[in-house]
Amino acid sequence: MRRHLLGIDHVVVLTHDLERARDTYARLGFTLTPRGHHTLGSQNHCIMFGRDYVELMAVPKAHPALQYFTDFLAKGEGLAAIALATDDADAAHAGLAGAAIAADPPLDLSRPVELADGTHDAAFRIVQLPVAQTPGCRMFLCQHFTPEVVWRSEYQRHAVGATEIAALAVIADAPHETAASYAAILDERPAPIDEGLLVQTGSAPIALTSRWKLGHRLEGVGLPLRARPLVAALFIRVADRAKAAAQLRRGGFSPVALRDGSFGVSAEEACGVTLVFG
């Protein structure tokens, strides 16, 4: 694993309608943070777990640093970005440069967070990686300067029993080439699995596969209709699968029981990304 990379920090699900997305994920059984407003103009709600999180994001105002997200939304909603945790964005940027990976310069941003004792700034430093290096999504590094403002215990309890991001699945026409490109960021070697190849991140791994193979693995669960390559599925670990399925039904969803005992929710119902609870 490349130095200063510490696994997945969060993933970004882009939406045209943040209020609708918030309502959808609340019905799925997630607790969401209040709406945040970034200094770059994007807005979000976060779903916090123990070490990582899911960010629902809208981009109501154009900004050069957010152009990828604006272009992504022009083709529909979905999981648009994977943020890797780093303890030193500047050192990680230098390490990537030494490996001939031309990442953008470190960029600072923040958003105000209302807490019981007043308003605090959640502050971050990010390093955006070349889009061509991670086909299907934008990958970036994220250093948190104020983790105590972001990871609040009151937002980490979820009715669906979610505890962490378990894995991600990327559909690509050339999985081996795509896996090698992702692996170069992390300085890892892709490992073969039944569906294709697996790249370790230091926490939740990323599977690279074909649409047919992922469709067979998630038989009966609708996959995103975006053009390939794309991040198609987000796997969420839950404390109790049966209780998670019951919560999904209470929320008005029809989870599909999969062969391994997990449950899937179609991308059409979850803002453009297939969700698997297991």
Disulfide bonds with the S-S distance in Angstrom:
none
